[in-house]
Amino acid sequence: MKRAATVFLCGLLSFATTLAQNGGRKPAGASTDAKRAEQMPTAEQVLERYVRAIGGREAIEKVKTWVKKGSFELTDEMVASVEFYEKAPNKFVHLVSFPGGGYFQEGFDGTVAWEKSAQDGLREITGPPMVWIRREADFHREIKLKQLYPIMSFKGKRKVRDIEAYVIEVSPADGKSEFWYFDSQTGLLLRRDDERTGGEDQVIFVTEFGDYREVGGLKVAHTIWRSSPSRWTIKFKEITPNAPVDDLKLSKPASDR
């Protein structure tokens, strides 16, 4: 699962206009009728096909770093630049630079998770959000999904952007259930719904993935859309596997603004 979504910029709620909470845990329209004439796959089979679709275990294990650069669009009038630096086994930093000097950063150095912005300065992330980030930061998580989410079940089919998708529900040992949607033809991930803490509320994050292109032997989503609780789009223009990434760049920054 691509952590760019996935890890996805969770702290950018501070830049969003509103939080829109989804009241239901089950995705509307997902079919659970296991008695259809059409033979449906198991959740495990959907995930195995996903690994093959993006390039396979061997290709995934060959990549040790990702450097991704592009644009972050919060509204038509507010477009920022974005840089992602990710390194095995579990380190990352995401940087968003807004016109006029505003910025947002978030990261995990393998031990400490943090976020920093021009408005609020530096804040260390703890509690349930830290548990979520630690799980997301696993660099080779695509081939570890059964370990990270030991409970999973197939939930039927529904449309995502007019594409027929298989829906599976997965549950980690230490968090909320999530719903993942995979293209029934290609096997690629189209959408992810996960519940996280947003202030004092539990919020459903709806993230979609598209424009898959081959990079370093792997198919990587070059466009990511967030439709809830805030709306934004990331479009990657450069994605480089196995580029040098200094650990110092992934360290928790100084507290000064």
N, C-alpha and C positions, 0 to 999 in steps of 0.2 A: 504494500500500500504506500503510495507516494506520500512521504511525510511533509512535502511542501503543502500539502493540504492540511495533508493531513496535519502536523506540528505547526506544521501547520499555522502561523500568525494569530494565535489565539488571543494575545493581548491587544490586538487592534480594536477591541471593543471600545477603547477610550477614544478612538477617532471616529467611530460610527455614530450615526444620528440617533438610533433607537435600538432597543432590544425587543425582538418579537418572539414571544414564547409559543412553541408548538404544544398544544395540549395533549396530543396522543402519542403513544409510544409505538404503535403499529403503523407502518406506512400505508396511507390511504390507497386503496386499489390493489394492494398486493394479494394475490390469490394463494390460499392455503389448501386448496382441494387436491389431495394426493391421489385421488381416484380417477383422475382424468385418463382418457385413452392414451394421450401422449405420455411417454415415459419421461419423468423428470429426473434430473441428476440429484445427487446428495450434495450437501454443503461442502464436504471434503472434495468431491469431484470438481465442483465449481472452482475452488481455490487451487487445486492442482492444475486445472486448465489455465487459470490466470497466470501461474508461474511460467508455464510453457508459452503462453501468448506474449509475455513481455520479453522472452528470450531464453528462459530456462535457468536452472540452478547454477550451472557452471559459469554462464555469462554474468549472472548476478554476483557471484562470489569474486569474480575478477576485478570488479570495481571497488575501490577503496575510498575514493573521494568524489564529490560532485561540487562543481562551481556553476551556479545558475544566475544569469543576469537578465533583467527585462524591465517591464513596467508594471506598476500597481495603480489601478484605476478605481478610485473610491466613488467618484461622480464624473460626469462629462467634463466638469471644470477643474477637478482635482486629480491630476495624474502625477505619480511619483515614480522614482526609479527604485528598483528592488535588486538586492544581491543575496543569494543564499550560498553559504559555505557549510558543507557537511562532510564528516570524516568518520570512518570506522574506528572503534566499534560503536560509539554512541555519542558523538559530539556534533554540535551544529551552532551556527549563528545566522540569523536572518536580519537584514538591514533594509529599512525603508527610508528614503530621503525625499522629503516634500519640498516643493518650491518655497523659497523664502526662508529656508533654514530649519524648518521643522523636521523631526526625524523620529523613528521608532526602531528599537532593536530588541531582539529576544534571542536567548541562547541557552545551551546546556553544555557544560564542560565534562560531562561524565559523572559529576557529583552534585554540582550546584546548578539550579535553573534560575534565570533572571530575566528581567526586562528593563528597558531604559527608554525614556522619551524626553523630548525637550521640555514638555510641560511638567512631568512628574519626577524627573530624575531617575535614579536607580532603585529597583525594588527586587528583592529576592523572592522567588516563588516557592511556596511550601504547601503542605496539605494535599488534598485530592488533585489540584491542578499539577502538582509536582509528580504525582503517580502517573498521570496521563502523559506528561511530557517524557518521563523516563521510558515509558513503553513505546512512544512514538519515535524516540531518538535512536532506537535499535537500527543500525545502518542497513543490515540485511534482513529486515523484518518480513519482507515478502516470502522468504523461505522459512520463516519461523512463526507463521500465523497460527498454526495449531497449538504451539506452545504459549503464545501470547494470549490466545482466545480459546481456552480448552472446551468451551461449550458453544456449539454451533448447530444451526438447523436451516433447512431449505424452506423458503416461505412462498414460493411460486414465481409468477412472472408479472411484470408491469412495464409500462412504457417510460423511458427517460429520453427526452428530446426526440420523440417519435421513433426511438430505437427499442426493440423488445429486449428486456433485461431479466436475468435471473436474480432473485432477491434472496439473500441469506441473512440470518440474524446471528450475531456472534457476541459472546460474553467473556470478558476477562475475569480472572479470579478476584480482581480488586477494583471493579468499576462497573459502569452501566453498560447495558446491552447496546449494540450498534446494528444498523442495517446497511448492508453493502449491496450495490447493484452492478452486475456484470453483463456486458453485451453478450446476448445469447449466441451470436454468430462468431465474433472475434475472441471472446473470452476476456476482453479488457475491462478494467474498472471504469464505470461511468459516473457513479455517484456514491456518496457516503453520508449517512445521517448518524450523528453521535451526540449524546447528551453530556453537557458539561456545566460547570458552575459559572454563572455570569452575574457577578455581584452577589446578591442574596438569593438569586433564583437559579433554577435548573433550566438550561436553555438548549434547544435542539439546534445543532449546527448542521446545515445542509450545504454540502460542497460537491461540485461536479467537475469532471475531468474530460478533456478533449484534445484534439489536434495532436494525436500521438505520432511521433516520428522516431526513427531509429537513431540512437546515439550510443556509440561504444558497444554495439551488439545488443542493445536493449531498447525496447519501445518505451518512450518517456512522454508523458503528457506535457505539452507546451502551453496549454491554456487551462487555467483553474478558475472556476466561478464560485463565489459564495453568495447564496441567496437568503440565508437566514443564519444568525439574527441580524447581521448587517450585510449590505450588498457591496461586493467588490470583485474585480477581475485581475488576475495576474496573467501576463503574457510574457513568456520567456523568449528572448531573442538569441541568447547564447547558453548552451548547456555543454559543459566540458567534463568528461569523466577522468579520474586519476590525475587531475591537476594538483600541483603542490599546494598544500594548505597548512600553514604554520599553526601549531597548537596555541601560540600566543594570540593569534587572531580569534581563537575560540574560547579564550579565557574571559572570565567575568571582568567587565570594564571598571575603571575608577568611578567613584560616586559623584565626582563633580560634573556639572552639566556643560 
